Amino acid sequence: MIHEEGLQATFARHEEMALMVRRWVTERGLSLQCPNQKRCSPTLTAIRIPPKLDPVVVRDRLKARGILIARGIGRYEKCGVRIGHMGDIRPADVKQTLDCLDEVFNSLREDH
């Protein structure tokens, strides 16, 4: 796949999707799990979930919509999720994930 797309184009696509996720986080007043990092990864974004929301419930509701995201790791497991944006993931996939995440956040806020 990389040979077909080209290495530089693959890297550029990963960076584009990373920027999509980070822009989404900023526009919603959320924060990255590690906001003080000097350089963010083009392959994965770790997001801090709002305090009143349970990351497990967020992931389960996304999974019910056919979207998989990862749990936070270690001390971040109870307050974060990770969205991957590398490999055979395309910008349309990331957009769908973020749109569904909006729906999940809105429904969970309504439940509280």
N, CA, C and O atoms as CSV, one atom per row, in Angstrom:
chain,resi,resn,atom,element,x,y,z
A,1,MET,N,N,0.819,-1.192,0.000
A,1,MET,CA,C,0.000,0.000,0.000
A,1,MET,C,C,0.867,1.263,0.000
A,1,MET,O,O,0.572,2.235,-0.696
A,2,ILE,N,N,1.926,1.227,0.784
A,2,ILE,CA,C,2.817,2.384,0.849
A,2,ILE,C,C,3.469,2.620,-0.509
A,2,ILE,O,O,3.634,3.764,-0.932
A,3,HIS,N,N,3.839,1.539,-1.190
A,3,HIS,CA,C,4.449,1.692,-2.511
A,3,HIS,C,C,3.464,2.319,-3.494
A,3,HIS,O,O,3.851,3.135,-4.331
A,4,GLU,N,N,2.202,1.939,-3.392
A,4,GLU,CA,C,1.191,2.508,-4.294
A,4,GLU,C,C,0.931,3.974,-3.991
A,4,GLU,O,O,0.834,4.793,-4.905
A,5,GLU,N,N,0.819,4.309,-2.706
A,5,GLU,CA,C,0.521,5.684,-2.311
A,5,GLU,C,C,1.762,6.565,-2.357
A,5,GLU,O,O,1.678,7.755,-2.659
A,6,GLY,N,N,2.895,5.983,-2.061
A,6,GLY,CA,C,4.137,6.746,-1.962
A,6,GLY,C,C,4.420,7.082,-0.509
A,6,GLY,O,O,3.512,7.461,0.231
A,7,LEU,N,N,5.662,6.948,-0.099
A,7,LEU,CA,C,6.027,7.138,1.303
A,7,LEU,C,C,5.691,8.538,1.807
A,7,LEU,O,O,5.099,8.681,2.876
A,8,GLN,N,N,6.058,9.560,1.058
A,8,GLN,CA,C,5.792,10.933,1.497
A,8,GLN,C,C,4.286,11.210,1.567
A,8,GLN,O,O,3.824,11.893,2.481
A,9,ALA,N,N,3.532,10.690,0.618
A,9,ALA,CA,C,2.077,10.876,0.647
A,9,ALA,C,C,1.463,10.154,1.842
A,9,ALA,O,O,0.509,10.648,2.444
A,10,THR,N,N,2.001,8.996,2.185
A,10,THR,CA,C,1.521,8.263,3.359
A,10,THR,C,C,1.772,9.074,4.623
A,10,THR,O,O,0.880,9.231,5.456
A,11,PHE,N,N,2.999,9.591,4.762
A,11,PHE,CA,C,3.321,10.422,5.924
A,11,PHE,C,C,2.422,11.655,5.980
A,11,PHE,O,O,1.947,12.029,7.052
A,12,ALA,N,N,2.189,12.277,4.847
A,12,ALA,CA,C,1.346,13.476,4.787
A,12,ALA,C,C,-0.094,13.156,5.191
A,12,ALA,O,O,-0.733,13.947,5.885
A,13,ARG,N,N,-0.608,12.001,4.760
A,13,ARG,CA,C,-1.969,11.597,5.133
A,13,ARG,C,C,-2.060,11.381,6.636
A,13,ARG,O,O,-3.033,11.807,7.259
A,14,HIS,N,N,-1.072,10.729,7.228
A,14,HIS,CA,C,-1.073,10.519,8.683
A,14,HIS,C,C,-1.064,11.858,9.418
A,14,HIS,O,O,-1.795,12.042,10.391
A,15,GLU,N,N,-0.247,12.775,8.957
A,15,GLU,CA,C,-0.170,14.096,9.589
A,15,GLU,C,C,-1.486,14.853,9.432
A,15,GLU,O,O,-1.935,15.507,10.374
A,16,GLU,N,N,-2.109,14.775,8.257
A,16,GLU,CA,C,-3.401,15.431,8.018
A,16,GLU,C,C,-4.458,14.912,8.999
A,16,GLU,O,O,-5.216,15.693,9.574
A,17,MET,N,N,-4.499,13.610,9.183
A,17,MET,CA,C,-5.502,13.031,10.085
A,17,MET,C,C,-5.212,13.394,11.537
A,17,MET,O,O,-6.136,13.629,12.316
A,18,ALA,N,N,-3.927,13.441,11.906
A,18,ALA,CA,C,-3.559,13.853,13.256
A,18,ALA,C,C,-4.028,15.283,13.514
A,18,ALA,O,O,-4.565,15.588,14.580
A,19,LEU,N,N,-3.821,16.150,12.535
A,19,LEU,CA,C,-4.259,17.541,12.671
A,19,LEU,C,C,-5.781,17.632,12.772
A,19,LEU,O,O,-6.305,18.465,13.511
A,20,MET,N,N,-6.490,16.781,12.036
A,20,MET,CA,C,-7.959,16.752,12.126
A,20,MET,C,C,-8.397,16.463,13.554
A,20,MET,O,O,-9.287,17.129,14.082
A,21,VAL,N,N,-7.773,15.471,14.176
A,21,VAL,CA,C,-8.155,15.085,15.540
A,21,VAL,C,C,-7.783,16.191,16.522
A,21,VAL,O,O,-8.594,16.560,17.371
A,22,ARG,N,N,-6.585,16.716,16.420
A,22,ARG,CA,C,-6.163,17.769,17.361
A,22,ARG,C,C,-7.009,19.029,17.201
A,22,ARG,O,O,-7.317,19.694,18.191
A,23,ARG,N,N,-7.389,19.364,15.969
A,23,ARG,CA,C,-8.262,20.518,15.735
A,23,ARG,C,C,-9.628,20.277,16.385
A,23,ARG,O,O,-10.184,21.167,17.029
A,24,TRP,N,N,-10.160,19.066,16.209
A,24,TRP,CA,C,-11.445,18.688,16.811
A,24,TRP,C,C,-11.377,18.844,18.326
A,24,TRP,O,O,-12.298,19.390,18.934
A,25,VAL,N,N,-10.290,18.368,18.943
A,25,VAL,CA,C,-10.106,18.465,20.396
A,25,VAL,C,C,-10.139,19.934,20.826
A,25,VAL,O,O,-10.840,20.293,21.772
A,26,THR,N,N,-9.391,20.762,20.140
A,26,THR,CA,C,-9.311,22.183,20.478
A,26,THR,C,C,-10.655,22.887,20.300
A,26,THR,O,O,-11.065,23.667,21.159
A,27,GLU,N,N,-11.338,22.617,19.197
A,27,GLU,CA,C,-12.622,23.261,18.918
A,27,GLU,C,C,-13.680,22.921,19.963
A,27,GLU,O,O,-14.623,23.691,20.145
A,28,ARG,N,N,-13.553,21.816,20.636
A,28,ARG,CA,C,-14.532,21.397,21.642
A,28,ARG,C,C,-14.101,21.722,23.061
A,28,ARG,O,O,-14.767,21.338,24.022
A,29,GLY,N,N,-12.994,22.425,23.192
A,29,GLY,CA,C,-12.518,22.813,24.517
A,29,GLY,C,C,-11.974,21.641,25.318
A,29,GLY,O,O,-11.872,21.724,26.542
A,30,LEU,N,N,-11.630,20.566,24.654
A,30,LEU,CA,C,-11.044,19.414,25.320
A,30,LEU,C,C,-9.535,19.581,25.339
A,30,LEU,O,O,-9.013,20.591,24.866
A,31,SER,N,N,-8.839,18.606,25.877
A,31,SER,CA,C,-7.386,18.692,25.863
A,31,SER,C,C,-6.773,17.352,25.478
A,31,SER,O,O,-7.395,16.296,25.591
A,32,LEU,N,N,-5.559,17.438,25.030
A,32,LEU,CA,C,-4.798,16.238,24.738
A,32,LEU,C,C,-4.378,15.621,26.066
A,32,LEU,O,O,-4.261,16.319,27.073
A,33,GLN,N,N,-4.156,14.330,26.061
A,33,GLN,CA,C,-3.768,13.662,27.300
A,33,GLN,C,C,-2.445,14.206,27.825
A,33,GLN,O,O,-2.262,14.337,29.035
A,34,CYS,N,N,-1.542,14.516,26.940
A,34,CYS,CA,C,-0.227,15.052,27.323
A,34,CYS,C,C,-0.002,16.370,26.577
A,34,CYS,O,O,0.771,16.409,25.621
A,35,PRO,N,N,-0.666,17.445,27.000
A,35,PRO,CA,C,-0.630,18.698,26.229
A,35,PRO,C,C,0.738,19.376,26.194
A,35,PRO,O,O,0.963,20.241,25.348
A,36,ASN,N,N,1.643,19.014,27.076
A,36,ASN,CA,C,2.938,19.686,27.119
A,36,ASN,C,C,4.004,19.033,26.251
A,36,ASN,O,O,5.168,19.431,26.287
A,37,GLN,N,N,3.614,18.045,25.483
A,37,GLN,CA,C,4.575,17.398,24.588
A,37,GLN,C,C,5.032,18.410,23.543
A,37,GLN,O,O,4.226,19.178,23.018
A,38,LYS,N,N,6.301,18.407,23.250
A,38,LYS,CA,C,6.838,19.331,22.255
A,38,LYS,C,C,6.438,18.933,20.839
A,38,LYS,O,O,6.325,19.781,19.955
A,39,ARG,N,N,6.225,17.629,20.632
A,39,ARG,CA,C,5.860,17.154,19.300
A,39,ARG,C,C,4.811,16.063,19.454
A,39,ARG,O,O,5.014,15.097,20.190
A,40,CYS,N,N,3.698,16.217,18.762
A,40,CYS,CA,C,2.637,15.219,18.800
A,40,CYS,C,C,2.890,14.163,17.741
A,40,CYS,O,O,3.524,14.422,16.717
A,41,SER,N,N,2.385,12.978,18.005
A,41,SER,CA,C,2.561,11.876,17.069
A,41,SER,C,C,1.634,12.018,15.867
A,41,SER,O,O,0.473,12.396,16.023
A,42,PRO,N,N,2.136,11.717,14.670
A,42,PRO,CA,C,1.256,11.717,13.501
A,42,PRO,C,C,0.463,10.414,13.377
A,42,PRO,O,O,-0.319,10.253,12.440
A,43,THR,N,N,0.656,9.491,14.309
A,43,THR,CA,C,0.021,8.181,14.185
A,43,THR,C,C,-1.048,7.897,15.226
A,43,THR,O,O,-1.830,6.961,15.066
A,44,LEU,N,N,-1.095,8.692,16.294
A,44,LEU,CA,C,-2.007,8.429,17.398
A,44,LEU,C,C,-2.223,9.710,18.190
A,44,LEU,O,O,-1.283,10.474,18.407
A,45,THR,N,N,-3.463,9.947,18.622
A,45,THR,CA,C,-3.746,11.084,19.489
A,45,THR,C,C,-4.445,10.583,20.738
A,45,THR,O,O,-5.453,9.881,20.658
A,46,ALA,N,N,-3.905,10.947,21.890
A,46,ALA,CA,C,-4.506,10.593,23.178
A,46,ALA,C,C,-5.294,11.799,23.680
A,46,ALA,O,O,-4.762,12.904,23.797
A,47,ILE,N,N,-6.569,11.565,23.973
A,47,ILE,CA,C,-7.491,12.643,24.353
A,47,ILE,C,C,-7.944,12.451,25.793
A,47,ILE,O,O,-8.266,11.341,26.217
A,48,ARG,N,N,-7.963,13.547,26.531
A,48,ARG,CA,C,-8.506,13.524,27.896
A,48,ARG,C,C,-10.020,13.642,27.789
A,48,ARG,O,O,-10.535,14.575,27.174
A,49,ILE,N,N,-10.723,12.702,28.386
A,49,ILE,CA,C,-12.184,12.687,28.370
A,49,ILE,C,C,-12.690,13.635,29.466
A,49,ILE,O,O,-12.109,13.666,30.552
A,50,PRO,N,N,-13.753,14.404,29.214
A,50,PRO,CA,C,-14.291,15.286,30.251
A,50,PRO,C,C,-14.563,14.501,31.543
A,50,PRO,O,O,-15.017,13.358,31.486
A,51,PRO,N,N,-14.290,15.104,32.697
A,51,PRO,CA,C,-14.353,14.396,33.980
A,51,PRO,C,C,-15.658,13.654,34.276
A,51,PRO,O,O,-15.619,12.596,34.904
A,52,LYS,N,N,-16.784,14.161,33.856
A,52,LYS,CA,C,-18.054,13.513,34.198
A,52,LYS,C,C,-18.401,12.357,33.262
A,52,LYS,O,O,-19.422,11.694,33.449
A,53,LEU,N,N,-17.562,12.112,32.257
A,53,LEU,CA,C,-17.827,11.036,31.311
A,53,LEU,C,C,-16.872,9.873,31.561
A,53,LEU,O,O,-15.713,10.076,31.925
A,54,ASP,N,N,-17.362,8.673,31.366
A,54,ASP,CA,C,-16.584,7.458,31.578
A,54,ASP,C,C,-15.996,7.007,30.243
A,54,ASP,O,O,-16.744,6.728,29.306
A,55,PRO,N,N,-14.666,6.931,30.143
A,55,PRO,CA,C,-14.049,6.516,28.880
A,55,PRO,C,C,-14.512,5.137,28.398
A,55,PRO,O,O,-14.596,4.903,27.193
A,56,VAL,N,N,-14.809,4.236,29.316
A,56,VAL,CA,C,-15.278,2.902,28.924
A,56,VAL,C,C,-16.628,3.018,28.221
A,56,VAL,O,O,-16.861,2.360,27.207
A,57,VAL,N,N,-17.502,3.839,28.748
A,57,VAL,CA,C,-18.817,4.042,28.136
A,57,VAL,C,C,-18.656,4.711,26.771
A,57,VAL,O,O,-19.333,4.340,25.813
A,58,VAL,N,N,-17.768,5.687,26.685
A,58,VAL,CA,C,-17.512,6.360,25.405
A,58,VAL,C,C,-17.068,5.337,24.369
A,58,VAL,O,O,-17.597,5.301,23.258
A,59,ARG,N,N,-16.096,4.507,24.732
A,59,ARG,CA,C,-15.592,3.499,23.789
A,59,ARG,C,C,-16.678,2.496,23.427
A,59,ARG,O,O,-16.801,2.114,22.263
A,60,ASP,N,N,-17.473,2.059,24.414
A,60,ASP,CA,C,-18.535,1.088,24.142
A,60,ASP,C,C,-19.593,1.653,23.197
A,60,ASP,O,O,-20.087,0.950,22.316
A,61,ARG,N,N,-19.932,2.917,23.386
A,61,ARG,CA,C,-20.945,3.519,22.507
A,61,ARG,C,C,-20.418,3.714,21.092
A,61,ARG,O,O,-21.169,3.588,20.125
A,62,LEU,N,N,-19.143,4.018,20.968
A,62,LEU,CA,C,-18.550,4.098,19.634
A,62,LEU,C,C,-18.503,2.710,18.994
A,62,LEU,O,O,-18.793,2.554,17.808
A,63,LYS,N,N,-18.137,1.710,19.790
A,63,LYS,CA,C,-18.069,0.344,19.271
A,63,LYS,C,C,-19.433,-0.107,18.761
A,63,LYS,O,O,-19.520,-0.807,17.753
A,64,ALA,N,N,-20.502,0.293,19.458
A,64,ALA,CA,C,-21.859,-0.043,19.018
A,64,ALA,C,C,-22.171,0.585,17.660
A,64,ALA,O,O,-23.061,0.123,16.946
A,65,ARG,N,N,-21.437,1.637,17.309
A,65,ARG,CA,C,-21.592,2.298,16.010
A,65,ARG,C,C,-20.583,1.779,14.987
A,65,ARG,O,O,-20.494,2.296,13.873
A,66,GLY,N,N,-19.824,0.751,15.377
A,66,GLY,CA,C,-18.850,0.155,14.464
A,66,GLY,C,C,-17.504,0.841,14.438
A,66,GLY,O,O,-16.725,0.638,13.506
A,67,ILE,N,N,-17.213,1.656,15.450
A,67,ILE,CA,C,-15.955,2.404,15.495
A,67,ILE,C,C,-15.160,1.980,16.719
A,67,ILE,O,O,-15.667,1.982,17.840
A,68,LEU,N,N,-13.912,1.620,16.484
A,68,LEU,CA,C,-13.041,1.203,17.576
A,68,LEU,C,C,-11.995,2.267,17.856
A,68,LEU,O,O,-11.298,2.729,16.953
A,69,ILE,N,N,-11.900,2.646,19.121
A,69,ILE,CA,C,-10.804,3.486,19.590
A,69,ILE,C,C,-10.201,2.771,20.791
A,69,ILE,O,O,-10.821,1.869,21.355
A,70,ALA,N,N,-9.011,3.164,21.177
A,70,ALA,CA,C,-8.292,2.465,22.240
A,70,ALA,C,C,-8.463,3.156,23.591
A,70,ALA,O,O,-8.763,4.347,23.676
A,71,ARG,N,N,-8.264,2.374,24.626
A,71,ARG,CA,C,-8.321,2.931,25.983
A,71,ARG,C,C,-7.033,3.685,26.268
A,71,ARG,O,O,-6.020,3.500,25.594
A,72,GLY,N,N,-7.096,4.538,27.282
A,72,GLY,CA,C,-5.876,5.169,27.752
A,72,GLY,C,C,-4.990,4.103,28.384
A,72,GLY,O,O,-5.469,3.031,28.753
A,73,ILE,N,N,-3.737,4.391,28.505
A,73,ILE,CA,C,-2.792,3.429,29.057
A,73,ILE,C,C,-2.333,3.880,30.442
A,73,ILE,O,O,-2.107,5.067,30.681
A,74,GLY,N,N,-2.200,2.914,31.346
A,74,GLY,CA,C,-1.668,3.195,32.682
A,74,GLY,C,C,-2.544,4.173,33.439
A,74,GLY,O,O,-3.757,3.991,33.544
A,75,ARG,N,N,-1.926,5.195,33.956
A,75,ARG,CA,C,-2.663,6.168,34.777
A,75,ARG,C,C,-3.711,6.945,33.982
A,75,ARG,O,O,-4.564,7.615,34.564
A,76,TYR,N,N,-3.646,6.856,32.649
A,76,TYR,CA,C,-4.602,7.565,31.799
A,76,TYR,C,C,-5.817,6.711,31.425
A,76,TYR,O,O,-6.719,7.186,30.733
A,77,GLU,N,N,-5.843,5.470,31.875
A,77,GLU,CA,C,-6.931,4.564,31.501
A,77,GLU,C,C,-8.299,5.071,31.963
A,77,GLU,O,O,-9.295,4.869,31.269
A,78,LYS,N,N,-8.357,5.720,33.112
A,78,LYS,CA,C,-9.642,6.172,33.659
A,78,LYS,C,C,-10.057,7.555,33.181
A,78,LYS,O,O,-11.125,8.046,33.548
A,79,CYS,N,N,-9.215,8.187,32.363
A,79,CYS,CA,C,-9.561,9.552,31.946
A,79,CYS,C,C,-9.280,9.825,30.473
A,79,CYS,O,O,-9.408,10.966,30.028
A,80,GLY,N,N,-8.905,8.813,29.714
A,80,GLY,CA,C,-8.552,9.105,28.336
A,80,GLY,C,C,-8.855,7.988,27.359
A,80,GLY,O,O,-9.137,6.849,27.734
A,81,VAL,N,N,-8.785,8.358,26.100
A,81,VAL,CA,C,-8.922,7.409,24.995
A,81,VAL,C,C,-7.859,7.771,23.958
A,81,VAL,O,O,-7.293,8.864,23.977
A,82,ARG,N,N,-7.607,6.830,23.060
A,82,ARG,CA,C,-6.632,7.065,22.001
A,82,ARG,C,C,-7.276,6.795,20.655
A,82,ARG,O,O,-7.969,5.796,20.466
A,83,ILE,N,N,-7.034,7.708,19.724
A,83,ILE,CA,C,-7.531,7.557,18.362
A,83,ILE,C,C,-6.330,7.370,17.450
A,83,ILE,O,O,-5.448,8.225,17.377
A,84,GLY,N,N,-6.311,6.241,16.757
A,84,GLY,CA,C,-5.239,5.969,15.818
A,84,GLY,C,C,-5.563,6.560,14.456
A,84,GLY,O,O,-6.718,6.590,14.031
A,85,HIS,N,N,-4.523,7.027,13.784
A,85,HIS,CA,C,-4.705,7.586,12.445
A,85,HIS,C,C,-3.486,7.265,11.597
A,85,HIS,O,O,-2.749,8.144,11.152
A,86,MET,N,N,-3.307,5.965,11.394
A,86,MET,CA,C,-2.220,5.495,10.531
A,86,MET,C,C,-2.661,4.224,9.823
A,86,MET,O,O,-3.767,3.732,10.047
A,87,GLY,N,N,-1.813,3.703,8.985
A,87,GLY,CA,C,-2.158,2.481,8.272
A,87,GLY,C,C,-3.193,2.747,7.204
A,87,GLY,O,O,-3.103,3.731,6.468
A,88,ASP,N,N,-4.175,1.869,7.119
A,88,ASP,CA,C,-5.204,1.975,6.071
A,88,ASP,C,C,-6.391,2.827,6.520
A,88,ASP,O,O,-7.512,2.618,6.056
A,89,ILE,N,N,-6.158,3.769,7.403
A,89,ILE,CA,C,-7.196,4.701,7.843
A,89,ILE,C,C,-7.106,5.929,6.944
A,89,ILE,O,O,-6.015,6.409,6.635
A,90,ARG,N,N,-8.256,6.425,6.533
A,90,ARG,CA,C,-8.341,7.570,5.624
A,90,ARG,C,C,-8.996,8.752,6.340
A,90,ARG,O,O,-9.669,8.560,7.353
A,91,PRO,N,N,-8.810,9.973,5.828
A,91,PRO,CA,C,-9.452,11.132,6.445
A,91,PRO,C,C,-10.962,10.963,6.633
A,91,PRO,O,O,-11.505,11.426,7.636
A,92,ALA,N,N,-11.639,10.322,5.709
A,92,ALA,CA,C,-13.086,10.099,5.859
A,92,ALA,C,C,-13.378,9.215,7.071
A,92,ALA,O,O,-14.397,9.398,7.737
A,93,ASP,N,N,-12.499,8.264,7.361
A,93,ASP,CA,C,-12.662,7.409,8.542
A,93,ASP,C,C,-12.518,8.230,9.823
A,93,ASP,O,O,-13.288,8.064,10.769
A,94,VAL,N,N,-11.534,9.105,9.839
A,94,VAL,CA,C,-11.311,9.950,11.006
A,94,VAL,C,C,-12.496,10.896,11.196
A,94,VAL,O,O,-12.958,11.099,12.318
A,95,LYS,N,N,-12.984,11.470,10.102
A,95,LYS,CA,C,-14.156,12.351,10.196
A,95,LYS,C,C,-15.349,11.602,10.763
A,95,LYS,O,O,-16.059,12.125,11.623
A,96,GLN,N,N,-15.578,10.384,10.294
A,96,GLN,CA,C,-16.687,9.586,10.811
A,96,GLN,C,C,-16.507,9.305,12.304
A,96,GLN,O,O,-17.468,9.378,13.070
A,97,THR,N,N,-15.291,8.988,12.714
A,97,THR,CA,C,-15.015,8.753,14.129
A,97,THR,C,C,-15.319,9.986,14.958
A,97,THR,O,O,-15.961,9.890,16.004
A,98,LEU,N,N,-14.864,11.141,14.501
A,98,LEU,CA,C,-15.070,12.382,15.248
A,98,LEU,C,C,-16.545,12.781,15.272
A,98,LEU,O,O,-17.039,13.261,16.292
A,99,ASP,N,N,-17.246,12.588,14.163
A,99,ASP,CA,C,-18.683,12.878,14.138
A,99,ASP,C,C,-19.427,11.992,15.136
A,99,ASP,O,O,-20.298,12.461,15.867
A,100,CYS,N,N,-19.078,10.721,15.157
A,100,CYS,CA,C,-19.723,9.800,16.097
A,100,CYS,C,C,-19.326,10.131,17.536
A,100,CYS,O,O,-20.142,10.004,18.449
A,101,LEU,N,N,-18.098,10.549,17.737
A,101,LEU,CA,C,-17.672,10.950,19.078
A,101,LEU,C,C,-18.470,12.159,19.552
A,101,LEU,O,O,-18.826,12.244,20.727
A,102,ASP,N,N,-18.751,13.089,18.651
A,102,ASP,CA,C,-19.633,14.218,18.989
A,102,ASP,C,C,-21.000,13.706,19.448
A,102,ASP,O,O,-21.523,14.143,20.473
A,103,GLU,N,N,-21.568,12.780,18.685
A,103,GLU,CA,C,-22.876,12.221,19.033
A,103,GLU,C,C,-22.835,11.539,20.398
A,103,GLU,O,O,-23.745,11.716,21.208
A,104,VAL,N,N,-21.797,10.769,20.653
A,104,VAL,CA,C,-21.671,10.055,21.925
A,104,VAL,C,C,-21.533,11.051,23.072
A,104,VAL,O,O,-22.221,10.924,24.085
A,105,PHE,N,N,-20.655,12.037,22.926
A,105,PHE,CA,C,-20.491,13.044,23.980
A,105,PHE,C,C,-21.809,13.755,24.254
A,105,PHE,O,O,-22.190,13.937,25.411
A,106,ASN,N,N,-22.501,14.156,23.201
A,106,ASN,CA,C,-23.772,14.863,23.387
A,106,ASN,C,C,-24.803,13.993,24.093
A,106,ASN,O,O,-25.513,14.471,24.978
A,107,SER,N,N,-24.894,12.721,23.710
A,107,SER,CA,C,-25.877,11.834,24.352
A,107,SER,C,C,-25.511,11.585,25.801
A,107,SER,O,O,-26.397,11.506,26.652
A,108,LEU,N,N,-24.224,11.459,26.103
A,108,LEU,CA,C,-23.824,11.226,27.494
A,108,LEU,C,C,-24.042,12.478,28.353
A,108,LEU,O,O,-24.407,12.371,29.523
A,109,ARG,N,N,-23.825,13.637,27.785
A,109,ARG,CA,C,-24.082,14.872,28.538
A,109,ARG,C,C,-25.578,15.025,28.826
A,109,ARG,O,O,-25.965,15.512,29.888
A,110,GLU,N,N,-26.406,14.608,27.882
A,110,GLU,CA,C,-27.856,14.671,28.093
A,110,GLU,C,C,-28.296,13.707,29.192
A,110,GLU,O,O,-29.252,13.980,29.919
A,111,ASP,N,N,-27.592,12.574,29.310
A,111,ASP,CA,C,-27.925,11.582,30.330
A,111,ASP,C,C,-27.620,12.082,31.737
A,111,ASP,O,O,-28.196,11.594,32.709
A,112,HIS,N,N,-26.708,13.063,31.851
A,112,HIS,CA,C,-26.318,13.556,33.198
A,112,HIS,C,C,-27.159,14.711,33.565
A,112,HIS,O,O,-26.997,15.272,34.649
